[in-house]
Amino acid sequence: MAEEWMELLPEQVRAILARLPRELSARTEEVRLREGRPLEINLSGAYHFVTPAGSLTDVPEEAFRSDREDSRRMLDLISNHSLYTMEEELRRGFITIPGGHRIGLAGRAVLEGGSVAYLRDITGFNVRIAREVRGLGSGVLPHLVERGGARILHTLILSPPQHGKTTLLRDLARQISAGERGPAAAGGRPGFKVGIVDERSEIAGSRRGVPAFDLGPRTDVLDGCPKAEGMMMMIRSLSPEVLIADEIGRHEDAEAITEALHAGISVLATAHGREIAELARRPALGRIIEQGLFERYIILNRTARGLAWQVLDGRRRPLLQPRAAGSGGGRPDA
C-alpha cells in the first residue's frame, strides 16, 4: 500500500498499513484513526482492526492504538503545518486532499451564535479513499441515454454513504464526455460537453484546477465552489450539455437544478438515501421528485453478496433489476 494519501498519515501508522498484503490494500475504502482506540480499516464494506504487525483482527485489544502525538502529527500533515489555513474545513468537519480523498474529522465543536464555528481537540480521523474504476458505469449508461442518443436523461443516483455514488458518477462523466464511436444502431453515441461542480473536490480530485481523474475530453470542472452557485455559473458561462453535482440536498441546490432542467441542460446528481420515497419526504428534493423532473433513478445498495444497483424510470418503474455492480464493469468503492 504505497499510495499518495498515505503520506498524510503519522509515520508509525503508515508503516503498519504498508505491511498489509497488496490484495487487501486494493480493497481498502477507509482508514479510521481514533486517539487511544484501535486502528480500523474498511475493506469493501467489512470493518477490521489492524495489529502493530500489519495483520487484521476482530479483537480490539490486539489492535494498534494511536496516541496524542499521532493526532497532532496527523493534523500537521493534512494542514501542511498551518492549521489556521483550514478554518473552513474545521467548520465543515472534513478536508479533501489531493486525489479526491476526504478526511473526516471528529473532536470538540466550538459554537458561535448557535452554529458550529470550528472543531478543536481533534482526535478522530476517517480517511475515505477515492478510486477510479473505469467502465463502472457501462452497464447503467445505456439506460440514461435518450433513444437516438440526442441527449442524456435527467438522472439521480441515491444510496447511503460509502456505497459508490461518487465513483459511479465519476465514470459516467468520463463516458458521457468521451462518447462512443460508431453508428447509433451499433451502440455508438456522441460525446457531450460536461460541466462538473465539484464542491468537495472529490469527483475530479483537482490539483491547482487540473483533475486527477480521467473525466473525458469535453469536461469542465468548477472546483471547490458551492453547488448551487456553481451550477448557475456553469449555465451562464460554460454552456454545458450535461451538468453534474454530488450530494445535493439543500433548497438552493434544488432551485439550481430546476433552473438547469428548464434551460435544456441534462442533470446527473447524487443524494444520500436508501429509496426514492425517503428523498421525496425531504422539503428540498420532494418538489423535484414529485414533479417528475428526474427521468431516471439509480439506486445503489450493499447486499450480502456485495454492492448492487437498480435503474428506475421517472415513474419509478424498474428498467434494470437489482444486479451485482461488478456486472456493469467494475465495483463501486468510494
ZAKETI-525122 format. One record per residue (C-alpha): residue number from 1; residue in one letter; x, y, z; chain. Coordinates in steps of 0.02 Angstrom, whole numbers, plus 50000, padded with zeros to 5 digits. Each point is the difference from the previous one (the first is absolute). Layout:
{num:NUM | residuo:A | c1:X | c2:Y | c3:Z | cadena:A} $
...
//
This chain:
{num:1 | residuo:M | c1:50000 | c2:50000 | c3:50000 | cadena:A} $
{num:2 | residuo:A | c1:50106 | c2:50145 | c3:49936 | cadena:A} $
{num:3 | residuo:E | c1:49873 | c2:50130 | c3:49948 | cadena:A} $
{num:4 | residuo:E | c1:50014 | c2:50188 | c3:50011 | cadena:A} $
{num:5 | residuo:W | c1:49870 | c2:50019 | c3:50137 | cadena:A} $
{num:6 | residuo:M | c1:50107 | c2:49894 | c3:50116 | cadena:A} $
{num:7 | residuo:E | c1:50127 | c2:50141 | c3:50008 | cadena:A} $
{num:8 | residuo:L | c1:49875 | c2:50095 | c3:50108 | cadena:A} $
{num:9 | residuo:L | c1:49993 | c2:49865 | c3:50134 | cadena:A} $
{num:10 | residuo:P | c1:50114 | c2:49999 | c3:50154 | cadena:A} $
{num:11 | residuo:E | c1:50159 | c2:49904 | c3:49964 | cadena:A} $
{num:12 | residuo:Q | c1:49966 | c2:49849 | c3:50110 | cadena:A} $
{num:13 | residuo:V | c1:49823 | c2:49981 | c3:49933 | cadena:A} $
{num:14 | residuo:R | c1:50067 | c2:50013 | c3:49823 | cadena:A} $
{num:15 | residuo:A | c1:50127 | c2:49863 | c3:50037 | cadena:A} $
{num:16 | residuo:I | c1:49866 | c2:49885 | c3:50071 | cadena:A} $
{num:17 | residuo:L | c1:49885 | c2:50019 | c3:49851 | cadena:A} $
{num:18 | residuo:A | c1:50145 | c2:49974 | c3:49880 | cadena:A} $
{num:19 | residuo:R | c1:50015 | c2:49823 | c3:50068 | cadena:A} $
{num:20 | residuo:L | c1:49826 | c2:49952 | c3:49942 | cadena:A} $
{num:21 | residuo:P | c1:49994 | c2:49878 | c3:49853 | cadena:A} $
{num:22 | residuo:R | c1:49978 | c2:50084 | c3:49831 | cadena:A} $
{num:23 | residuo:E | c1:49829 | c2:49921 | c3:49969 | cadena:A} $
{num:24 | residuo:L | c1:49935 | c2:50077 | c3:50162 | cadena:A} $
{num:25 | residuo:S | c1:50075 | c2:50169 | c3:49958 | cadena:A} $
{num:26 | residuo:A | c1:49904 | c2:50003 | c3:49836 | cadena:A} $
{num:27 | residuo:R | c1:49836 | c2:49972 | c3:50093 | cadena:A} $
{num:28 | residuo:T | c1:50028 | c2:50130 | c3:50135 | cadena:A} $
{num:29 | residuo:E | c1:49863 | c2:50132 | c3:49999 | cadena:A} $
{num:30 | residuo:E | c1:50027 | c2:50085 | c3:50168 | cadena:A} $
{num:31 | residuo:V | c1:50134 | c2:50016 | c3:50133 | cadena:A} $
{num:32 | residuo:R | c1:49936 | c2:50054 | c3:50172 | cadena:A} $
{num:33 | residuo:L | c1:50122 | c2:50073 | c3:50124 | cadena:A} $
{num:34 | residuo:R | c1:49926 | c2:50035 | c3:50173 | cadena:A} $
{num:35 | residuo:E | c1:50112 | c2:50059 | c3:50141 | cadena:A} $
{num:36 | residuo:G | c1:50018 | c2:49867 | c3:50135 | cadena:A} $
{num:37 | residuo:R | c1:49894 | c2:49876 | c3:49903 | cadena:A} $
{num:38 | residuo:P | c1:50032 | c2:49860 | c3:49874 | cadena:A} $
{num:39 | residuo:L | c1:50058 | c2:50039 | c3:49823 | cadena:A} $
{num:40 | residuo:E | c1:49862 | c2:49944 | c3:49881 | cadena:A} $
{num:41 | residuo:I | c1:49983 | c2:49978 | c3:49813 | cadena:A} $
{num:42 | residuo:N | c1:49852 | c2:49971 | c3:49886 | cadena:A} $
{num:43 | residuo:L | c1:50027 | c2:49864 | c3:49869 | cadena:A} $
{num:44 | residuo:S | c1:49857 | c2:50007 | c3:49873 | cadena:A} $
{num:45 | residuo:G | c1:49874 | c2:50029 | c3:50139 | cadena:A} $
{num:46 | residuo:A | c1:50077 | c2:49879 | c3:50127 | cadena:A} $
{num:47 | residuo:Y | c1:50084 | c2:50084 | c3:50149 | cadena:A} $
{num:48 | residuo:H | c1:50155 | c2:49930 | c3:50085 | cadena:A} $
{num:49 | residuo:F | c1:50126 | c2:50059 | c3:50128 | cadena:A} $
{num:50 | residuo:V | c1:50185 | c2:50000 | c3:49957 | cadena:A} $
{num:51 | residuo:T | c1:50138 | c2:49933 | c3:50113 | cadena:A} $
{num:52 | residuo:P | c1:50172 | c2:50083 | c3:50021 | cadena:A} $
{num:53 | residuo:A | c1:50068 | c2:49861 | c3:49888 | cadena:A} $
{num:54 | residuo:G | c1:49883 | c2:50051 | c3:49858 | cadena:A} $
{num:55 | residuo:S | c1:49879 | c2:49854 | c3:50010 | cadena:A} $
{num:56 | residuo:L | c1:49811 | c2:50005 | c3:50017 | cadena:A} $
{num:57 | residuo:T | c1:49907 | c2:49957 | c3:50159 | cadena:A} $
{num:58 | residuo:D | c1:49824 | c2:50013 | c3:50068 | cadena:A} $
{num:59 | residuo:V | c1:50064 | c2:50011 | c3:50179 | cadena:A} $
{num:60 | residuo:P | c1:50019 | c2:50183 | c3:50052 | cadena:A} $
{num:61 | residuo:E | c1:50130 | c2:49961 | c3:50132 | cadena:A} $
{num:62 | residuo:E | c1:50118 | c2:49931 | c3:49868 | cadena:A} $
{num:63 | residuo:A | c1:49996 | c2:50156 | c3:49891 | cadena:A} $
{num:64 | residuo:F | c1:50119 | c2:50147 | c3:49990 | cadena:A} $
{num:65 | residuo:R | c1:49940 | c2:50152 | c3:50099 | cadena:A} $
{num:66 | residuo:S | c1:50050 | c2:50176 | c3:49952 | cadena:A} $
{num:67 | residuo:D | c1:50048 | c2:50131 | c3:50129 | cadena:A} $
{num:68 | residuo:R | c1:49994 | c2:50189 | c3:50017 | cadena:A} $
{num:69 | residuo:E | c1:50162 | c2:50021 | c3:49903 | cadena:A} $
{num:70 | residuo:D | c1:49923 | c2:49904 | c3:49852 | cadena:A} $
{num:71 | residuo:S | c1:49851 | c2:50119 | c3:50000 | cadena:A} $
{num:72 | residuo:R | c1:50113 | c2:50152 | c3:50004 | cadena:A} $
{num:73 | residuo:R | c1:50108 | c2:49930 | c3:49862 | cadena:A} $
{num:74 | residuo:M | c1:49849 | c2:49961 | c3:49891 | cadena:A} $
{num:75 | residuo:L | c1:49936 | c2:50178 | c3:50019 | cadena:A} $
{num:76 | residuo:D | c1:50172 | c2:50068 | c3:49955 | cadena:A} $
{num:77 | residuo:L | c1:50009 | c2:49894 | c3:49844 | cadena:A} $
{num:78 | residuo:I | c1:49826 | c2:50034 | c3:49932 | cadena:A} $
{num:79 | residuo:S | c1:50013 | c2:50187 | c3:50035 | cadena:A} $
{num:80 | residuo:N | c1:50180 | c2:50016 | c3:49938 | cadena:A} $
{num:81 | residuo:H | c1:50045 | c2:50063 | c3:50173 | cadena:A} $
{num:82 | residuo:S | c1:49880 | c2:50147 | c3:49986 | cadena:A} $
{num:83 | residuo:L | c1:49841 | c2:49953 | c3:50092 | cadena:A} $
{num:84 | residuo:Y | c1:49931 | c2:50177 | c3:49990 | cadena:A} $
{num:85 | residuo:T | c1:49987 | c2:49983 | c3:49810 | cadena:A} $
{num:86 | residuo:M | c1:49871 | c2:49861 | c3:50025 | cadena:A} $
{num:87 | residuo:E | c1:49868 | c2:50111 | c3:50081 | cadena:A} $
{num:88 | residuo:E | c1:49863 | c2:49955 | c3:49876 | cadena:A} $
{num:89 | residuo:E | c1:50042 | c2:49815 | c3:50004 | cadena:A} $
{num:90 | residuo:L | c1:49997 | c2:50000 | c3:50190 | cadena:A} $
{num:91 | residuo:R | c1:49827 | c2:50076 | c3:49994 | cadena:A} $
{num:92 | residuo:R | c1:49935 | c2:49869 | c3:49877 | cadena:A} $
{num:93 | residuo:G | c1:50084 | c2:49854 | c3:50089 | cadena:A} $
{num:94 | residuo:F | c1:50100 | c2:49932 | c3:49854 | cadena:A} $
{num:95 | residuo:I | c1:50141 | c2:50041 | c3:49882 | cadena:A} $
{num:96 | residuo:T | c1:50024 | c2:49939 | c3:49822 | cadena:A} $
{num:97 | residuo:I | c1:50180 | c2:49961 | c3:49955 | cadena:A} $
{num:98 | residuo:P | c1:50081 | c2:49984 | c3:49827 | cadena:A} $
{num:99 | residuo:G | c1:49931 | c2:49851 | c3:49907 | cadena:A} $
{num:100 | residuo:G | c1:49821 | c2:50029 | c3:50060 | cadena:A} $
{num:101 | residuo:H | c1:50024 | c2:49908 | c3:50165 | cadena:A} $
{num:102 | residuo:R | c1:49898 | c2:50070 | c3:50146 | cadena:A} $
{num:103 | residuo:I | c1:50057 | c2:50002 | c3:50181 | cadena:A} $
{num:104 | residuo:G | c1:49856 | c2:50014 | c3:50123 | cadena:A} $
{num:105 | residuo:L | c1:50040 | c2:50081 | c3:50167 | cadena:A} $
{num:106 | residuo:A | c1:49930 | c2:49967 | c3:50174 | cadena:A} $
{num:107 | residuo:G | c1:50031 | c2:50106 | c3:50154 | cadena:A} $
{num:108 | residuo:R | c1:49924 | c2:50137 | c3:50105 | cadena:A} $
{num:109 | residuo:A | c1:49883 | c2:50121 | c3:49911 | cadena:A} $
{num:110 | residuo:V | c1:50018 | c2:50186 | c3:50040 | cadena:A} $
{num:111 | residuo:L | c1:49837 | c2:50096 | c3:49976 | cadena:A} $
{num:112 | residuo:E | c1:49970 | c2:50179 | c3:49950 | cadena:A} $
{num:113 | residuo:G | c1:49822 | c2:50063 | c3:49994 | cadena:A} $
{num:114 | residuo:G | c1:49934 | c2:49823 | c3:50017 | cadena:A} $
{num:115 | residuo:S | c1:50095 | c2:49936 | c3:49848 | cadena:A} $
{num:116 | residuo:V | c1:50163 | c2:49904 | c3:49986 | cadena:A} $
{num:117 | residuo:A | c1:50144 | c2:50122 | c3:49977 | cadena:A} $
{num:118 | residuo:Y | c1:50138 | c2:49870 | c3:49996 | cadena:A} $
{num:119 | residuo:L | c1:50064 | c2:49839 | c3:50079 | cadena:A} $
{num:120 | residuo:R | c1:50136 | c2:49992 | c3:50132 | cadena:A} $
{num:121 | residuo:D | c1:50081 | c2:49858 | c3:50098 | cadena:A} $
{num:122 | residuo:I | c1:49991 | c2:49893 | c3:49843 | cadena:A} $
{num:123 | residuo:T | c1:50032 | c2:49818 | c3:50044 | cadena:A} $
{num:124 | residuo:G | c1:49908 | c2:49903 | c3:49865 | cadena:A} $
{num:125 | residuo:F | c1:50042 | c2:49984 | c3:49814 | cadena:A} $
{num:126 | residuo:N | c1:49911 | c2:49903 | c3:49865 | cadena:A} $
{num:127 | residuo:V | c1:50097 | c2:49990 | c3:49836 | cadena:A} $
{num:128 | residuo:R | c1:49878 | c2:49958 | c3:49859 | cadena:A} $
{num:129 | residuo:I | c1:50099 | c2:49940 | c3:49850 | cadena:A} $
{num:130 | residuo:A | c1:49942 | c2:50053 | c3:49827 | cadena:A} $
{num:131 | residuo:R | c1:50031 | c2:49879 | c3:49858 | cadena:A} $
{num:132 | residuo:E | c1:49976 | c2:50005 | c3:49813 | cadena:A} $
{num:133 | residuo:V | c1:49907 | c2:49848 | c3:49932 | cadena:A} $
{num:134 | residuo:R | c1:49998 | c2:50015 | c3:49811 | cadena:A} $
{num:135 | residuo:G | c1:49850 | c2:49918 | c3:49919 | cadena:A} $
{num:136 | residuo:L | c1:49900 | c2:49997 | c3:50160 | cadena:A} $
{num:137 | residuo:G | c1:49853 | c2:50090 | c3:49920 | cadena:A} $
{num:138 | residuo:S | c1:49996 | c2:49897 | c3:49841 | cadena:A} $
{num:139 | residuo:G | c1:49853 | c2:49893 | c3:50055 | cadena:A} $
{num:140 | residuo:V | c1:49898 | c2:50152 | c3:50053 | cadena:A} $
{num:141 | residuo:L | c1:50039 | c2:50131 | c3:49867 | cadena:A} $
{num:142 | residuo:P | c1:49893 | c2:49925 | c3:49859 | cadena:A} $
{num:143 | residuo:H | c1:49847 | c2:50028 | c3:50109 | cadena:A} $
{num:144 | residuo:L | c1:50044 | c2:50183 | c3:50024 | cadena:A} $
{num:145 | residuo:V | c1:50009 | c2:50047 | c3:49816 | cadena:A} $
{num:146 | residuo:E | c1:49846 | c2:50059 | c3:49907 | cadena:A} $
{num:147 | residuo:R | c1:49950 | c2:49892 | c3:49852 | cadena:A} $
{num:148 | residuo:G | c1:50104 | c2:50055 | c3:49852 | cadena:A} $
{num:149 | residuo:G | c1:50137 | c2:50065 | c3:50113 | cadena:A} $
{num:150 | residuo:A | c1:49947 | c2:50182 | c3:49988 | cadena:A} $
{num:151 | residuo:R | c1:50019 | c2:50036 | c3:50185 | cadena:A} $
{num:152 | residuo:I | c1:50034 | c2:49930 | c3:50173 | cadena:A} $
{num:153 | residuo:L | c1:49846 | c2:49976 | c3:50109 | cadena:A} $
{num:154 | residuo:H | c1:49986 | c2:50094 | c3:50165 | cadena:A} $
{num:155 | residuo:T | c1:50064 | c2:49875 | c3:50129 | cadena:A} $
{num:156 | residuo:L | c1:50011 | c2:49988 | c3:50190 | cadena:A} $
{num:157 | residuo:I | c1:50116 | c2:49873 | c3:50082 | cadena:A} $
{num:158 | residuo:L | c1:49958 | c2:49957 | c3:50179 | cadena:A} $
{num:159 | residuo:S | c1:50070 | c2:49889 | c3:50136 | cadena:A} $
{num:160 | residuo:P | c1:50057 | c2:50010 | c3:50181 | cadena:A} $
{num:161 | residuo:P | c1:50175 | c2:50070 | c3:50028 | cadena:A} $
{num:162 | residuo:Q | c1:50150 | c2:49897 | c3:49942 | cadena:A} $
{num:163 | residuo:H | c1:49903 | c2:49898 | c3:49872 | cadena:A} $
{num:164 | residuo:G | c1:50086 | c2:50060 | c3:49841 | cadena:A} $
{num:165 | residuo:K | c1:49900 | c2:50152 | c3:49940 | cadena:A} $
{num:166 | residuo:T | c1:50150 | c2:50111 | c3:49965 | cadena:A} $
{num:167 | residuo:T | c1:50100 | c2:49860 | c3:49918 | cadena:A} $
{num:168 | residuo:L | c1:49855 | c2:49963 | c3:49883 | cadena:A} $
{num:169 | residuo:L | c1:49971 | c2:50185 | c3:49964 | cadena:A} $
{num:170 | residuo:R | c1:50183 | c2:50021 | c3:49957 | cadena:A} $
{num:171 | residuo:D | c1:49999 | c2:49861 | c3:49870 | cadena:A} $
{num:172 | residuo:L | c1:49834 | c2:50056 | c3:49926 | cadena:A} $
{num:173 | residuo:A | c1:50074 | c2:50174 | c3:49976 | cadena:A} $
{num:174 | residuo:R | c1:50148 | c2:49925 | c3:49908 | cadena:A} $
{num:175 | residuo:Q | c1:49895 | c2:49891 | c3:49885 | cadena:A} $
{num:176 | residuo:I | c1:49870 | c2:50135 | c3:49964 | cadena:A} $
{num:177 | residuo:S | c1:50138 | c2:50124 | c3:49956 | cadena:A} $
{num:178 | residuo:A | c1:50097 | c2:49878 | c3:49892 | cadena:A} $
{num:179 | residuo:G | c1:49852 | c2:49925 | c3:49908 | cadena:A} $
{num:180 | residuo:E | c1:50007 | c2:49836 | c3:49905 | cadena:A} $
{num:181 | residuo:R | c1:50059 | c2:49994 | c3:49820 | cadena:A} $
{num:182 | residuo:G | c1:49892 | c2:49917 | c3:49870 | cadena:A} $
{num:183 | residuo:P | c1:49821 | c2:50008 | c3:49936 | cadena:A} $
{num:184 | residuo:A | c1:49858 | c2:50012 | c3:50126 | cadena:A} $
{num:185 | residuo:A | c1:49931 | c2:49833 | c3:49941 | cadena:A} $
{num:186 | residuo:A | c1:50161 | c2:49919 | c3:50054 | cadena:A} $
{num:187 | residuo:G | c1:50004 | c2:50085 | c3:50169 | cadena:A} $
{num:188 | residuo:G | c1:50094 | c2:50156 | c3:49949 | cadena:A} $
{num:189 | residuo:R | c1:49956 | c2:50168 | c3:50077 | cadena:A} $
{num:190 | residuo:P | c1:50073 | c2:50175 | c3:49994 | cadena:A} $
{num:191 | residuo:G | c1:50100 | c2:50078 | c3:50139 | cadena:A} $
{num:192 | residuo:F | c1:49920 | c2:50142 | c3:50096 | cadena:A} $
{num:193 | residuo:K | c1:50068 | c2:50157 | c3:50083 | cadena:A} $
{num:194 | residuo:V | c1:50003 | c2:49958 | c3:50185 | cadena:A} $
{num:195 | residuo:G | c1:50008 | c2:50125 | c3:50142 | cadena:A} $
{num:196 | residuo:I | c1:50044 | c2:49937 | c3:50175 | cadena:A} $
{num:197 | residuo:V | c1:49971 | c2:50106 | c3:50154 | cadena:A} $
{num:198 | residuo:D | c1:50120 | c2:49917 | c3:50122 | cadena:A} $
{num:199 | residuo:E | c1:49963 | c2:50086 | c3:50165 | cadena:A} $
{num:200 | residuo:R | c1:50100 | c2:49877 | c3:50106 | cadena:A} $
{num:201 | residuo:S | c1:50136 | c2:49966 | c3:49869 | cadena:A} $
{num:202 | residuo:E | c1:49956 | c2:49815 | c3:50003 | cadena:A} $
{num:203 | residuo:I | c1:49934 | c2:49965 | c3:49826 | cadena:A} $
{num:204 | residuo:A | c1:50150 | c2:50067 | c3:49904 | cadena:A} $
{num:205 | residuo:G | c1:50129 | c2:50005 | c3:50140 | cadena:A} $
{num:206 | residuo:S | c1:50068 | c2:50158 | c3:49920 | cadena:A} $
{num:207 | residuo:R | c1:50172 | c2:50068 | c3:50041 | cadena:A} $
{num:208 | residuo:R | c1:50023 | c2:50183 | c3:49953 | cadena:A} $
{num:209 | residuo:G | c1:49848 | c2:49985 | c3:49890 | cadena:A} $
{num:210 | residuo:V | c1:50057 | c2:49846 | c3:49905 | cadena:A} $
{num:211 | residuo:P | c1:49897 | c2:49840 | c3:50030 | cadena:A} $
{num:212 | residuo:A | c1:50095 | c2:49851 | c3:50070 | cadena:A} $
{num:213 | residuo:F | c1:49875 | c2:49879 | c3:49924 | cadena:A} $
{num:214 | residuo:D | c1:49955 | c2:49970 | c3:49817 | cadena:A} $
{num:215 | residuo:L | c1:49834 | c2:50089 | c3:49977 | cadena:A} $
{num:216 | residuo:G | c1:49998 | c2:49998 | c3:49811 | cadena:A} $
{num:217 | residuo:P | c1:50061 | c2:50120 | c3:49864 | cadena:A} $
{num:218 | residuo:R | c1:49852 | c2:50121 | c3:50005 | cadena:A} $
{num:219 | residuo:T | c1:49982 | c2:50030 | c3:50187 | cadena:A} $
{num:220 | residuo:D | c1:50018 | c2:50162 | c3:50097 | cadena:A} $
{num:221 | residuo:V | c1:50019 | c2:49999 | c3:50190 | cadena:A} $
{num:222 | residuo:L | c1:49955 | c2:50138 | c3:50121 | cadena:A} $
{num:223 | residuo:D | c1:50099 | c2:49947 | c3:50154 | cadena:A} $
{num:224 | residuo:G | c1:49961 | c2:50046 | c3:50180 | cadena:A} $
{num:225 | residuo:C | c1:49845 | c2:50102 | c3:49955 | cadena:A} $
{num:226 | residuo:P | c1:49832 | c2:49984 | c3:50090 | cadena:A} $
{num:227 | residuo:K | c1:49886 | c2:49894 | c3:49892 | cadena:A} $
{num:228 | residuo:A | c1:49855 | c2:50120 | c3:49976 | cadena:A} $
{num:229 | residuo:E | c1:50110 | c2:50148 | c3:49956 | cadena:A} $
{num:230 | residuo:G | c1:50114 | c2:49892 | c3:49894 | cadena:A} $
{num:231 | residuo:M | c1:49858 | c2:49929 | c3:49897 | cadena:A} $
{num:232 | residuo:M | c1:49938 | c2:50174 | c3:49959 | cadena:A} $
{num:233 | residuo:M | c1:50177 | c2:50054 | c3:49954 | cadena:A} $
{num:234 | residuo:M | c1:50016 | c2:49849 | c3:49885 | cadena:A} $
{num:235 | residuo:I | c1:49834 | c2:50037 | c3:49915 | cadena:A} $
{num:236 | residuo:R | c1:50045 | c2:50182 | c3:49970 | cadena:A} $
{num:237 | residuo:S | c1:50179 | c2:49981 | c3:49942 | cadena:A} $
{num:238 | residuo:L | c1:50048 | c2:49823 | c3:49947 | cadena:A} $
{num:239 | residuo:S | c1:49845 | c2:49940 | c3:49904 | cadena:A} $
{num:240 | residuo:P | c1:50002 | c2:49819 | c3:50062 | cadena:A} $
{num:241 | residuo:E | c1:49887 | c2:49873 | c3:49919 | cadena:A} $
{num:242 | residuo:V | c1:50010 | c2:49890 | c3:50155 | cadena:A} $
{num:243 | residuo:L | c1:50018 | c2:50072 | c3:50176 | cadena:A} $
{num:244 | residuo:I | c1:50067 | c2:49890 | c3:50141 | cadena:A} $
{num:245 | residuo:A | c1:49995 | c2:50029 | c3:50189 | cadena:A} $
{num:246 | residuo:D | c1:50029 | c2:49888 | c3:50151 | cadena:A} $
{num:247 | residuo:E | c1:49897 | c2:49987 | c3:50160 | cadena:A} $
{num:248 | residuo:I | c1:49859 | c2:50122 | c3:49968 | cadena:A} $
{num:249 | residuo:G | c1:49871 | c2:50034 | c3:50135 | cadena:A} $
{num:250 | residuo:R | c1:49983 | c2:50185 | c3:50040 | cadena:A} $
{num:251 | residuo:H | c1:49861 | c2:50114 | c3:49938 | cadena:A} $
{num:252 | residuo:E | c1:50123 | c2:50101 | c3:49897 | cadena:A} $
{num:253 | residuo:D | c1:50063 | c2:49840 | c3:49917 | cadena:A} $
{num:254 | residuo:A | c1:49822 | c2:49955 | c3:49949 | cadena:A} $
{num:255 | residuo:E | c1:49971 | c2:50174 | c3:49929 | cadena:A} $
{num:256 | residuo:A | c1:50160 | c2:49994 | c3:49897 | cadena:A} $
{num:257 | residuo:I | c1:49957 | c2:49827 | c3:49934 | cadena:A} $
{num:258 | residuo:T | c1:49826 | c2:50058 | c3:49950 | cadena:A} $
{num:259 | residuo:E | c1:50077 | c2:50149 | c3:49909 | cadena:A} $
{num:260 | residuo:A | c1:50118 | c2:49883 | c3:49906 | cadena:A} $
{num:261 | residuo:L | c1:49858 | c2:49883 | c3:49951 | cadena:A} $
{num:262 | residuo:H | c1:49897 | c2:50145 | c3:49934 | cadena:A} $
{num:263 | residuo:A | c1:50152 | c2:50061 | c3:49903 | cadena:A} $
{num:264 | residuo:G | c1:50007 | c2:49836 | c3:49904 | cadena:A} $
{num:265 | residuo:I | c1:50155 | c2:49935 | c3:50091 | cadena:A} $
{num:266 | residuo:S | c1:50006 | c2:49819 | c3:50054 | cadena:A} $
{num:267 | residuo:V | c1:50037 | c2:49974 | c3:50185 | cadena:A} $
{num:268 | residuo:L | c1:50088 | c2:49856 | c3:50087 | cadena:A} $
{num:269 | residuo:A | c1:50004 | c2:50014 | c3:50189 | cadena:A} $
{num:270 | residuo:T | c1:50018 | c2:49893 | c3:50156 | cadena:A} $
{num:271 | residuo:A | c1:49911 | c2:50004 | c3:50168 | cadena:A} $
{num:272 | residuo:H | c1:50008 | c2:49902 | c3:50162 | cadena:A} $
{num:273 | residuo:G | c1:49854 | c2:49882 | c3:50024 | cadena:A} $
{num:274 | residuo:R | c1:49944 | c2:49819 | c3:49989 | cadena:A} $
{num:275 | residuo:E | c1:49843 | c2:50024 | c3:49895 | cadena:A} $
{num:276 | residuo:I | c1:49911 | c2:50133 | c3:49898 | cadena:A} $
{num:277 | residuo:A | c1:49856 | c2:50014 | c3:50123 | cadena:A} $
{num:278 | residuo:E | c1:50125 | c2:50051 | c3:50134 | cadena:A} $
{num:279 | residuo:L | c1:50068 | c2:50141 | c3:49892 | cadena:A} $
{num:280 | residuo:A | c1:49825 | c2:50055 | c3:49953 | cadena:A} $
{num:281 | residuo:R | c1:49964 | c2:50039 | c3:50183 | cadena:A} $
{num:282 | residuo:R | c1:50140 | c2:50128 | c3:50005 | cadena:A} $
{num:283 | residuo:P | c1:49941 | c2:50178 | c3:49969 | cadena:A} $
{num:284 | residuo:A | c1:50142 | c2:50045 | c3:49881 | cadena:A} $
{num:285 | residuo:L | c1:49992 | c2:49847 | c3:49887 | cadena:A} $
{num:286 | residuo:G | c1:49817 | c2:49952 | c3:50020 | cadena:A} $
{num:287 | residuo:R | c1:49935 | c2:50130 | c3:49878 | cadena:A} $
{num:288 | residuo:I | c1:50121 | c2:49948 | c3:49861 | cadena:A} $
{num:289 | residuo:I | c1:49959 | c2:49817 | c3:50024 | cadena:A} $
{num:290 | residuo:E | c1:49812 | c2:50023 | c3:50009 | cadena:A} $
{num:291 | residuo:Q | c1:50003 | c2:50108 | c3:49843 | cadena:A} $
{num:292 | residuo:G | c1:50085 | c2:49856 | c3:49909 | cadena:A} $
{num:293 | residuo:L | c1:50147 | c2:50105 | c3:49944 | cadena:A} $
{num:294 | residuo:F | c1:50122 | c2:49855 | c3:50016 | cadena:A} $
{num:295 | residuo:E | c1:49979 | c2:49874 | c3:49860 | cadena:A} $
{num:296 | residuo:R | c1:50112 | c2:49866 | c3:50073 | cadena:A} $
{num:297 | residuo:Y | c1:50047 | c2:49941 | c3:50175 | cadena:A} $
{num:298 | residuo:I | c1:50148 | c2:49890 | c3:50042 | cadena:A} $
{num:299 | residuo:I | c1:49992 | c2:49917 | c3:50172 | cadena:A} $
{num:300 | residuo:L | c1:50161 | c2:49928 | c3:50073 | cadena:A} $
{num:301 | residuo:N | c1:49995 | c2:49880 | c3:50148 | cadena:A} $
{num:302 | residuo:R | c1:50115 | c2:49882 | c3:50091 | cadena:A} $
{num:303 | residuo:T | c1:49937 | c2:49822 | c3:50009 | cadena:A} $
{num:304 | residuo:A | c1:50065 | c2:49839 | c3:50075 | cadena:A} $
{num:305 | residuo:R | c1:50086 | c2:49969 | c3:49832 | cadena:A} $
{num:306 | residuo:G | c1:50075 | c2:50175 | c3:49988 | cadena:A} $
{num:307 | residuo:L | c1:49939 | c2:50156 | c3:49911 | cadena:A} $
{num:308 | residuo:A | c1:49854 | c2:50001 | c3:49880 | cadena:A} $
{num:309 | residuo:W | c1:49903 | c2:50129 | c3:49900 | cadena:A} $
{num:310 | residuo:Q | c1:49826 | c2:50024 | c3:49928 | cadena:A} $
{num:311 | residuo:V | c1:49940 | c2:50122 | c3:49866 | cadena:A} $
{num:312 | residuo:L | c1:49824 | c2:50074 | c3:50004 | cadena:A} $
{num:313 | residuo:D | c1:49913 | c2:50115 | c3:49877 | cadena:A} $
{num:314 | residuo:G | c1:49922 | c2:50167 | c3:50045 | cadena:A} $
{num:315 | residuo:R | c1:49842 | c2:49912 | c3:50060 | cadena:A} $
{num:316 | residuo:R | c1:50108 | c2:49891 | c3:50113 | cadena:A} $
{num:317 | residuo:R | c1:49973 | c2:49844 | c3:49895 | cadena:A} $
{num:318 | residuo:P | c1:50148 | c2:49878 | c3:49990 | cadena:A} $
{num:319 | residuo:L | c1:50099 | c2:50003 | c3:49838 | cadena:A} $
{num:320 | residuo:L | c1:50148 | c2:49901 | c3:50065 | cadena:A} $
{num:321 | residuo:Q | c1:49967 | c2:49879 | c3:50142 | cadena:A} $
{num:322 | residuo:P | c1:50122 | c2:49993 | c3:50146 | cadena:A} $
{num:323 | residuo:R | c1:50164 | c2:49925 | c3:49943 | cadena:A} $
{num:324 | residuo:A | c1:50178 | c2:49987 | c3:50061 | cadena:A} $
{num:325 | residuo:A | c1:50093 | c2:50162 | c3:49971 | cadena:A} $
{num:326 | residuo:G | c1:50147 | c2:49907 | c3:49926 | cadena:A} $
{num:327 | residuo:S | c1:49890 | c2:49937 | c3:49857 | cadena:A} $
{num:328 | residuo:G | c1:50003 | c2:50176 | c3:49930 | cadena:A} $
{num:329 | residuo:G | c1:50188 | c2:50003 | c3:49987 | cadena:A} $
{num:330 | residuo:G | c1:50069 | c2:50035 | c3:50172 | cadena:A} $
{num:331 | residuo:R | c1:49969 | c2:50019 | c3:50186 | cadena:A} $
{num:332 | residuo:P | c1:49946 | c2:50160 | c3:50087 | cadena:A} $
{num:333 | residuo:D | c1:50114 | c2:50031 | c3:50145 | cadena:A} $
{num:334 | residuo:A | c1:50003 | c2:50183 | c3:50043 | cadena:A} $
//
